[in-house]
Amino acid sequence: MNVGGAVARGLAVPRLRGRADSTAWIGVGVGVLLGFLTLYPTAMLFYGSLSDAPVGTVGRLTLAHYRAAYTDAATYRLMLNSFVFAAGAAGLSVLLGLVLAWITVRTNAPGRALFELVALAPNVLPPLLVATSWTLVLSPRIGILNLTVFRWLGLPPVNVYSLGGMVFVEGLVLTPLAFLIIAAALRSMDPSLEEAARLAGSGHVDAARRVTVPLVAPAVLAAATLNFVRAIESFDVPAVIALPAGIEVFSTKIFREALAAFPPNHNLAATYAVSQLVIAVILVLVYRRITALSERYATVTGRGYRPNVVDLGPWRYVASAVALGILGLLVVVPFLVLVYVSLVPFYEVPSWEALGRLTLRHYRFLLESDRVARALRVSFSLALGGATVAMVLASLVAYFAVRRRGGLTGLLEALSFVPWAFPGTALAIGLLWAYVQVPLPIYGTVWILLISYVTRFLPYGLRPMTATMVQVHRELEESSRVCGAGFVRTFQRVLLPLLRPGFLAGWAILFTIYVREFSTSVFLYTPRAEPVGPMLYHLWQDAQPGRMAALGVVVSLLCVVVVGLARRWMGEGGRVR
């Protein structure tokens, strides 16, 4: 049976003469919506930095806030701290990601499939929980490692409340992204080049130095650049480590001026947010340039290939131990610390006596607290609704980007690029200025959180949708349109079922991000609409690590269930094609 004909007959509807094709108008509507979501808060962020009036009122334009910021010597220390923090975290993440990717993809180390679990770490443990876990391990006064190993050996304690501690924790948070980028590059290498080097007399090390390293260098540089951007806009780790230590970076300075100062100075906060945004935009443009130039290093053509696996001999067990150590730093240690802290009545160093006092009272608090129930309800409502809205919008953007090449495509791609460079703190300040004066009842409600989530994380859903859209042939869509089905019905009945794997992949990613989002929410939430992310942070600030850990464990396990279900449905969706 002809598949295209069957689809066409199933969707056949009478075509009305003279009816204009609505596809172009839908594309224009998508472009207008995307432009409003991205450009409006950007423009209002710049306006807030130039206005002489507080947020919510109309003022005159002035450069006074920029003069106040950049004539202050503390601003330059802040910038130096930010760049050192971002460079150190990016470098550490690339180093760990490169080692783990090489062991996983290119060696015969036992347990290689297990090491790929590192890619799921961001969906399991939020950066805020990773930071609090390592604080409980490396705090100079109460850290588990400091109070046991280092004191037992007579060594000085490790202080996580330092710039080095921030670099270490943020580097661990960013390692999974570096792993994904570098592992993809290692998998796509043509093995014949390495074979040619070895036939010419080079050993494994020399062949790697002369062939493998130059071919992987663009991916390593791209991962370093992208993680530098992620670190310089990060607020989760600085909120837990930098704020108590008095270390100032861009995100903590914006937080202090907007929320911690009395009275708050949203104009100065917007000024620092503009600086952070400009730096992020420049670096994202560099990243896009690097990824575009990386095509020069393409070595895989249409013929079949399989990456060479290096036989490490007895050293393969050492490689497995190294990979397991990295996986432990990224996932196992933080999660075990959370589980332990959630089960003890009060925080103390693990011991046999402490294990005898295990209790579930922190989990009972979760069941009895109205605040926790409200926070879970808000976060899961935002995750369900926001992920669905974002993926529908991402599907439409991907359709016009892939199917309708032209001026509209370039505009949509440019608009969808803006959120990549929008730090969460800068977006929050922009949205604050954008919606506090809007007559619609958005500010101070869950709707402004929904808008911020969809705007900031839209690219995370756009990537899998674009990749899946490329794989769907035009003939099924064209058969439907020829038989009279309009764009909406064709998109709903033909394209979306075929795009199901990409849709579910993006939806699962966005769901887990939305459930525990913090850096934007903390600026925009109100007590009536408090999500899980800010609540975790405030439980930590209120010296209630047990309750914070219990809530973190529950949220993490729920995210694991959602990711597992999405992966299962994705496998079932593969049969649709």
VMD Tcl script that draws the C-alpha trace (Angstrom):
set ca {
  {0.00 0.00 0.00}
  {1.25 3.49 -0.81}
  {1.81 5.21 2.56}
  {1.53 8.70 1.13}
  {-1.76 7.84 -0.56}
  {-3.17 6.30 2.61}
  {-2.33 9.38 4.61}
  {-3.78 11.60 1.94}
  {-7.07 9.64 1.77}
  {-7.34 9.66 5.58}
  {-7.00 13.43 5.71}
  {-8.84 14.36 2.57}
  {-11.09 17.38 3.06}
  {-12.69 19.61 0.45}
  {-10.53 22.61 -0.45}
  {-12.34 25.93 -0.63}
  {-11.50 28.00 -3.70}
  {-9.93 31.33 -3.03}
  {-8.80 30.40 0.44}
  {-5.30 31.69 1.05}
  {-2.74 29.33 2.48}
  {-2.58 30.04 6.20}
  {0.95 28.67 6.56}
  {2.65 32.00 5.93}
  {0.40 33.76 8.43}
  {1.09 31.10 11.05}
  {4.81 31.59 10.44}
  {4.42 35.32 10.92}
  {2.48 34.71 14.13}
  {5.21 32.40 15.44}
  {7.82 35.02 14.60}
  {5.87 37.78 16.36}
  {5.36 35.62 19.47}
  {9.02 34.63 19.55}
  {10.08 38.23 19.07}
  {7.82 39.39 21.89}
  {9.15 36.74 24.26}
  {12.80 37.53 23.58}
  {13.12 41.13 22.40}
  {10.62 42.81 24.72}
  {12.40 41.86 28.00}
  {15.75 42.61 26.34}
  {14.63 46.11 25.42}
  {13.14 46.69 28.89}
  {16.36 45.49 30.51}
  {18.29 48.16 28.63}
  {15.61 50.72 29.49}
  {15.84 49.86 33.19}
  {19.60 50.39 33.15}
  {19.13 53.82 31.52}
  {16.14 55.06 33.48}
  {16.45 57.42 36.44}
  {13.16 56.20 37.93}
  {12.54 53.02 39.96}
  {10.86 49.99 38.45}
  {7.18 50.51 37.69}
  {7.46 54.22 36.92}
  {8.41 56.23 33.84}
  {11.62 58.23 34.05}
  {14.19 60.02 31.94}
  {17.15 58.38 30.26}
  {20.53 58.73 31.94}
  {23.96 57.08 32.08}
  {24.28 57.67 35.82}
  {23.95 53.99 36.69}
  {26.71 52.99 34.25}
  {28.95 55.71 35.70}
  {28.20 54.49 39.22}
  {28.97 50.90 38.25}
  {32.13 51.44 36.24}
  {33.73 54.07 38.43}
  {33.54 51.64 41.33}
  {36.72 49.59 41.77}
  {34.62 46.72 43.14}
  {33.11 46.24 39.67}
  {36.46 45.29 38.21}
  {37.13 42.83 41.04}
  {33.69 41.40 40.33}
  {34.53 41.01 36.64}
  {37.87 39.37 37.45}
  {36.18 36.94 39.85}
  {33.54 36.14 37.23}
  {36.09 35.41 34.51}
  {38.34 33.36 36.80}
  {35.33 31.39 38.04}
  {33.99 30.78 34.52}
  {37.38 29.90 33.00}
  {38.29 27.54 35.84}
  {34.91 25.77 35.80}
  {34.96 25.46 32.00}
  {38.51 24.09 32.02}
  {37.78 21.53 34.74}
  {34.56 20.40 33.05}
  {36.30 19.94 29.69}
  {39.14 17.99 31.27}
  {36.77 15.63 33.11}
  {34.45 15.38 30.11}
  {37.32 14.61 27.73}
  {38.73 11.86 29.95}
  {35.31 10.30 30.51}
  {34.35 10.55 26.82}
  {37.61 8.97 25.64}
  {37.29 6.07 28.11}
  {33.64 5.54 27.19}
  {33.89 5.81 23.39}
  {37.41 4.82 22.41}
  {38.62 2.19 24.89}
  {37.71 -1.34 25.92}
  {37.35 -0.41 29.59}
  {34.74 -2.60 31.34}
  {31.41 -0.99 32.18}
  {31.46 1.62 29.42}
  {27.65 1.67 29.17}
  {27.46 2.61 32.85}
  {29.66 5.66 32.32}
  {27.17 7.19 29.90}
  {24.83 7.69 32.84}
  {26.77 10.88 33.44}
  {24.76 12.42 30.61}
  {21.61 12.02 32.74}
  {23.10 13.77 35.77}
  {21.62 17.21 34.99}
  {18.15 15.64 34.77}
  {18.58 13.93 38.15}
  {20.37 16.39 40.40}
  {19.76 20.14 40.12}
  {22.90 22.32 40.37}
  {21.53 23.82 43.59}
  {21.46 20.38 45.23}
  {24.92 19.51 43.91}
  {26.26 22.74 45.45}
  {24.62 22.14 48.84}
  {25.82 18.51 48.89}
  {29.43 19.45 48.26}
  {29.13 22.20 50.86}
  {28.18 19.54 53.41}
  {31.21 17.52 52.29}
  {33.83 20.29 52.11}
  {32.69 22.95 54.58}
  {35.66 23.88 56.81}
  {33.56 23.58 59.99}
  {30.97 20.86 59.34}
  {32.19 19.17 56.15}
  {32.11 15.38 56.28}
  {35.46 15.05 54.53}
  {37.13 17.72 56.64}
  {35.88 16.30 59.95}
  {36.91 12.75 59.14}
  {39.73 12.20 56.66}
  {41.62 15.49 56.90}
  {41.44 15.84 60.68}
  {42.31 12.19 61.10}
  {45.40 12.70 58.95}
  {46.23 16.05 60.54}
  {45.83 17.94 57.26}
  {44.36 21.46 57.05}
  {40.66 21.54 56.09}
  {39.49 22.18 52.55}
  {37.41 25.34 52.33}
  {34.59 25.11 49.81}
  {33.69 28.74 50.56}
  {36.35 30.06 48.22}
  {36.83 30.82 44.56}
  {38.54 27.45 44.16}
  {35.58 25.71 45.80}
  {33.20 27.47 43.42}
  {35.31 26.39 40.43}
  {35.34 22.77 41.62}
  {31.59 22.51 42.16}
  {30.61 24.41 39.00}
  {33.08 22.31 37.00}
  {31.29 19.17 38.18}
  {27.91 20.69 37.27}
  {29.11 21.48 33.73}
  {30.95 18.21 33.03}
  {27.94 16.33 31.56}
  {27.54 18.96 28.81}
  {31.24 18.77 27.93}
  {30.98 14.97 27.90}
  {28.06 15.01 25.46}
  {29.79 17.38 23.01}
  {33.18 15.63 23.07}
  {31.74 12.11 23.02}
  {29.72 12.98 19.92}
  {32.90 14.18 18.19}
  {34.81 11.03 19.14}
  {32.01 8.81 17.82}
  {31.91 10.60 14.46}
  {35.64 10.25 13.63}
  {36.67 8.24 10.61}
  {38.92 5.44 11.95}
  {40.82 5.12 8.66}
  {42.85 8.22 9.52}
  {44.15 6.70 12.72}
  {44.76 3.40 10.96}
  {46.81 5.20 8.33}
  {48.92 6.83 11.05}
  {49.59 3.47 12.70}
  {50.44 1.83 9.36}
  {52.99 4.61 8.89}
  {54.69 3.53 12.10}
  {53.00 5.68 14.77}
  {52.00 4.11 18.06}
  {48.69 4.69 19.86}
  {49.99 7.75 21.69}
  {51.62 9.31 18.64}
  {48.56 8.62 16.46}
  {46.33 10.24 19.10}
  {48.63 13.28 19.29}
  {48.88 13.73 15.52}
  {45.38 12.70 14.39}
  {42.82 12.33 17.20}
  {43.62 15.49 19.15}
  {43.49 17.86 16.12}
  {40.19 16.35 14.98}
  {38.60 16.62 18.43}
  {40.04 20.09 19.15}
  {37.05 22.01 17.66}
  {34.62 20.05 19.84}
  {36.77 20.63 22.92}
  {36.99 24.35 22.16}
  {33.24 24.53 21.56}
  {32.53 22.75 24.86}
  {34.91 25.08 26.71}
  {33.29 28.18 25.20}
  {29.74 27.04 25.89}
  {30.57 26.04 29.46}
  {32.31 29.38 29.99}
  {29.01 31.06 29.07}
  {27.06 28.71 31.33}
  {29.39 29.43 34.25}
  {29.48 33.21 33.89}
  {25.68 33.31 33.98}
  {25.31 30.69 36.73}
  {23.61 31.61 39.99}
  {22.92 28.22 41.64}
  {26.49 27.55 42.79}
  {27.30 31.22 43.61}
  {24.09 31.49 45.66}
  {25.19 28.62 47.90}
  {28.95 29.31 48.04}
  {29.77 32.86 46.91}
  {27.11 34.76 48.87}
  {28.12 33.37 52.32}
  {31.81 33.76 51.44}
  {31.40 37.37 50.30}
  {32.75 36.57 46.83}
  {31.15 38.85 44.24}
  {30.38 37.72 40.69}
  {27.86 39.11 38.21}
  {24.92 36.97 39.34}
  {25.47 37.61 43.07}
  {25.84 41.35 42.49}
  {22.54 41.43 40.59}
  {20.90 39.46 43.40}
  {22.22 41.81 46.07}
  {21.07 44.95 44.27}
  {17.65 43.60 43.29}
  {16.66 41.59 46.38}
  {19.14 41.94 49.24}
  {19.63 45.73 49.27}
  {17.29 48.05 51.15}
  {15.83 49.76 49.35}
  {16.42 47.58 46.27}
  {18.16 49.27 43.34}
  {16.67 47.61 40.27}
  {18.28 50.19 37.99}
  {21.78 49.24 39.08}
  {20.82 45.57 38.96}
  {19.72 46.07 35.35}
  {23.04 47.79 34.60}
  {25.04 44.79 35.80}
  {22.60 42.45 34.03}
  {23.21 44.30 30.74}
  {26.96 43.83 31.19}
  {26.44 40.14 31.88}
  {24.19 39.82 28.83}
  {26.67 41.54 26.51}
  {29.48 39.25 27.61}
  {27.26 36.18 27.15}
  {26.15 37.29 23.67}
  {29.75 37.79 22.53}
  {30.78 34.38 23.81}
  {27.76 32.61 22.28}
  {28.60 34.21 18.94}
  {32.14 32.85 19.35}
  {30.66 29.42 20.11}
  {28.49 29.51 16.99}
  {31.52 30.54 14.95}
  {33.55 27.64 16.34}
  {30.81 25.12 15.61}
  {30.48 26.48 12.06}
  {34.23 26.20 11.45}
  {34.25 22.68 12.87}
  {32.72 21.45 9.58}
  {36.19 21.82 8.09}
  {37.22 18.91 10.30}
  {34.41 16.62 9.14}
  {35.77 13.18 8.33}
  {32.65 11.01 8.15}
  {31.01 10.52 4.77}
  {28.16 8.32 3.57}
  {30.11 5.06 3.89}
  {29.79 2.93 6.98}
  {32.27 3.32 9.79}
  {32.87 2.38 13.41}
  {35.25 4.22 15.74}
  {38.39 2.31 16.64}
  {38.52 0.90 20.15}
  {41.90 1.11 21.83}
  {42.90 -2.06 23.67}
  {44.31 -0.86 27.00}
  {45.28 -4.32 28.16}
  {45.49 -4.52 31.97}
  {45.22 -0.72 32.15}
  {41.57 -0.99 31.13}
  {40.66 -1.63 34.77}
  {42.49 1.54 35.78}
  {40.53 3.44 33.12}
  {37.28 2.03 34.51}
  {38.28 3.11 38.01}
  {39.01 6.65 36.77}
  {35.64 6.82 34.99}
  {33.83 5.48 38.05}
  {35.60 8.09 40.17}
  {34.36 10.88 37.89}
  {30.85 9.42 37.90}
  {31.00 9.27 41.70}
  {31.99 12.94 41.95}
  {29.20 13.98 39.60}
  {26.28 11.90 40.82}
  {26.95 9.30 43.51}
  {28.54 11.43 46.24}
  {26.02 14.33 46.02}
  {23.03 11.97 45.95}
  {24.27 9.81 48.83}
  {24.93 12.92 50.91}
  {21.38 14.13 50.25}
  {19.91 10.75 51.20}
  {21.96 10.61 54.40}
  {21.12 14.17 55.47}
  {17.43 13.55 54.75}
  {17.42 10.55 57.14}
  {19.22 11.95 60.20}
  {17.28 14.12 62.71}
  {19.99 16.77 62.62}
  {23.13 17.09 60.54}
  {26.18 15.27 61.90}
  {29.19 13.43 60.54}
  {28.31 9.82 59.60}
  {29.05 7.28 62.31}
  {27.56 4.08 63.69}
  {25.79 6.12 66.35}
  {24.37 8.46 63.71}
  {23.12 5.51 61.65}
  {21.25 4.31 64.71}
  {19.30 7.57 64.81}
  {17.91 7.42 61.27}
  {14.40 8.78 60.97}
  {11.77 9.64 58.37}
  {10.59 12.78 60.12}
  {11.85 15.07 57.35}
  {9.78 13.11 54.83}
  {6.77 13.32 57.14}
  {7.27 17.08 57.12}
  {6.92 17.02 53.33}
  {3.58 15.21 53.66}
  {2.25 17.54 56.36}
  {3.48 20.93 55.10}
  {1.04 23.06 53.11}
  {3.96 25.11 51.82}
  {5.66 22.04 50.35}
  {2.41 20.86 48.76}
  {1.87 24.28 47.22}
  {5.45 24.45 45.92}
  {5.19 20.99 44.35}
  {1.85 21.89 42.82}
  {3.24 25.12 41.37}
  {6.41 23.50 40.01}
  {4.67 20.49 38.47}
  {1.98 22.69 36.94}
  {4.69 24.87 35.42}
  {6.61 21.80 34.27}
  {3.61 20.10 32.64}
  {2.14 23.21 31.05}
  {5.40 25.01 30.31}
  {7.12 22.01 28.74}
  {4.10 21.36 26.52}
  {3.78 25.00 25.43}
  {7.52 25.26 24.80}
  {7.61 22.06 22.73}
  {4.63 23.09 20.60}
  {6.34 26.42 19.94}
  {9.64 24.63 19.29}
  {7.87 22.30 16.84}
  {6.51 25.24 14.87}
  {9.86 27.04 14.88}
  {11.62 23.84 13.76}
  {9.08 23.37 10.96}
  {9.63 26.82 9.49}
  {13.39 26.59 10.01}
  {13.65 23.29 8.14}
  {10.77 23.33 5.65}
  {10.40 27.01 4.74}
  {13.80 28.37 3.84}
  {13.86 32.13 3.30}
  {13.83 35.44 5.10}
  {11.39 34.19 7.73}
  {13.69 31.29 8.49}
  {16.64 33.58 9.17}
  {14.50 35.74 11.45}
  {13.22 32.77 13.44}
  {16.72 31.35 13.81}
  {18.01 34.72 15.03}
  {15.17 35.06 17.55}
  {15.58 31.50 18.80}
  {19.29 32.22 19.28}
  {18.63 35.05 21.77}
  {17.68 32.80 24.77}
  {21.00 30.93 24.45}
  {22.77 34.12 25.46}
  {20.24 35.30 28.07}
  {21.51 34.61 31.61}
  {18.76 33.67 34.02}
  {19.43 36.61 36.32}
  {19.48 39.09 33.41}
  {16.25 37.66 31.98}
  {14.57 37.92 35.37}
  {15.47 41.60 35.70}
  {14.31 42.22 32.13}
  {11.00 40.50 32.80}
  {10.62 42.43 36.03}
  {10.88 45.73 34.13}
  {8.79 44.39 31.25}
  {5.70 43.18 33.09}
  {5.43 45.32 36.21}
  {3.82 48.08 34.12}
  {1.70 45.83 31.88}
  {-2.01 46.20 32.76}
  {-2.46 42.41 32.49}
  {-2.33 40.60 35.89}
  {0.94 38.79 35.14}
  {3.51 40.20 37.55}
  {3.58 38.42 40.90}
  {1.72 35.37 39.56}
  {2.65 31.99 38.22}
  {2.20 33.31 34.66}
  {5.36 35.40 34.72}
  {7.25 32.28 35.80}
  {5.73 30.37 32.88}
  {6.77 33.12 30.45}
  {10.30 33.17 31.83}
  {10.66 29.37 31.64}
  {9.39 29.13 28.06}
  {11.54 32.05 26.94}
  {14.80 31.01 28.55}
  {14.75 27.28 27.83}
  {13.10 27.19 24.40}
  {16.43 26.28 22.68}
  {16.62 23.10 24.78}
  {13.45 21.88 23.10}
  {14.30 23.30 19.69}
  {17.42 21.17 19.25}
  {15.74 17.72 19.33}
  {12.78 18.97 17.28}
  {15.01 20.34 14.52}
  {17.03 17.13 14.40}
  {13.84 15.03 14.18}
  {12.20 17.33 11.61}
  {15.13 16.83 9.22}
  {14.48 13.06 9.26}
  {10.81 13.34 8.23}
  {10.38 13.35 4.46}
  {8.20 15.97 2.80}
  {6.09 13.49 0.81}
  {3.70 12.64 3.65}
  {3.07 16.32 4.40}
  {2.67 17.12 0.70}
  {0.20 14.26 0.21}
  {-1.94 15.63 3.01}
  {-1.85 19.17 1.65}
  {-2.65 18.07 -1.92}
  {-5.81 16.33 -0.69}
  {-7.05 19.50 0.97}
  {-5.89 19.32 4.57}
  {-4.73 22.68 5.89}
  {-1.53 23.36 7.74}
  {-3.02 22.92 11.20}
  {-4.59 19.56 10.45}
  {-1.52 18.33 8.61}
  {0.72 19.40 11.46}
  {-1.55 17.76 14.02}
  {-2.34 14.49 12.21}
  {0.82 13.85 10.19}
  {3.86 15.72 11.50}
  {3.40 15.54 15.28}
  {3.00 11.72 15.36}
  {6.16 11.40 13.27}
  {7.98 13.91 15.46}
  {7.00 12.10 18.64}
  {10.51 10.89 19.63}
  {12.02 14.38 19.37}
  {8.98 15.95 21.02}
  {9.15 13.60 24.00}
  {12.93 13.98 24.32}
  {12.65 17.75 24.45}
  {9.60 17.60 26.71}
  {11.38 15.39 29.25}
  {14.42 17.70 29.29}
  {12.27 20.78 29.79}
  {10.10 19.09 32.43}
  {13.09 18.26 34.62}
  {14.55 21.76 34.16}
  {11.28 23.48 35.01}
  {10.66 21.38 38.14}
  {13.84 22.58 39.85}
  {14.58 25.91 38.11}
  {16.05 28.44 40.52}
  {18.13 31.29 39.08}
  {15.19 33.00 37.33}
  {12.45 31.96 39.75}
  {14.12 33.48 42.81}
  {13.74 36.96 41.30}
  {10.13 36.58 40.12}
  {8.25 34.33 42.54}
  {5.91 35.43 45.32}
  {4.85 33.48 48.44}
  {1.60 32.58 46.68}
  {3.51 31.14 43.70}
  {6.68 29.69 45.19}
  {8.25 26.90 43.08}
  {10.47 24.12 44.39}
  {13.76 25.79 43.42}
  {13.44 28.88 45.66}
  {11.97 26.75 48.43}
  {15.01 24.44 48.42}
  {17.27 27.47 48.68}
  {15.32 29.05 51.53}
  {15.22 25.79 53.49}
  {19.01 25.74 53.16}
  {19.24 29.38 54.22}
  {17.00 28.69 57.22}
  {19.44 26.00 58.48}
  {17.07 23.12 57.70}
  {19.31 20.85 55.60}
  {17.31 17.74 56.48}
  {14.07 19.10 55.04}
  {15.91 20.53 52.05}
  {17.59 17.18 51.38}
  {14.32 15.24 51.72}
  {12.58 17.53 49.24}
  {15.58 17.31 46.91}
  {15.56 13.50 47.00}
  {11.84 13.36 46.22}
  {12.13 15.81 43.33}
  {15.18 14.00 41.93}
  {13.45 10.61 42.02}
  {10.35 12.05 40.35}
  {12.56 13.46 37.59}
  {14.15 10.02 37.14}
  {10.69 8.49 36.72}
  {9.68 11.13 34.15}
  {12.89 10.67 32.14}
  {12.48 6.89 32.23}
  {8.87 7.07 31.03}
  {9.83 9.51 28.29}
  {12.62 7.21 27.07}
  {10.17 4.29 27.01}
  {7.56 6.28 25.08}
  {10.28 7.45 22.71}
  {11.10 3.82 21.96}
  {7.44 3.07 21.31}
  {7.22 6.22 19.20}
  {9.98 4.92 16.95}
  {7.46 2.39 15.56}
  {5.27 5.24 14.30}
  {7.85 6.10 11.68}
}
mol new
graphics top color blue
foreach p $ca { graphics top sphere $p radius 0.5 }
foreach p [lrange $ca 0 end-1] q [lrange $ca 1 end] { graphics top cylinder $p $q radius 0.2 }
display resetview
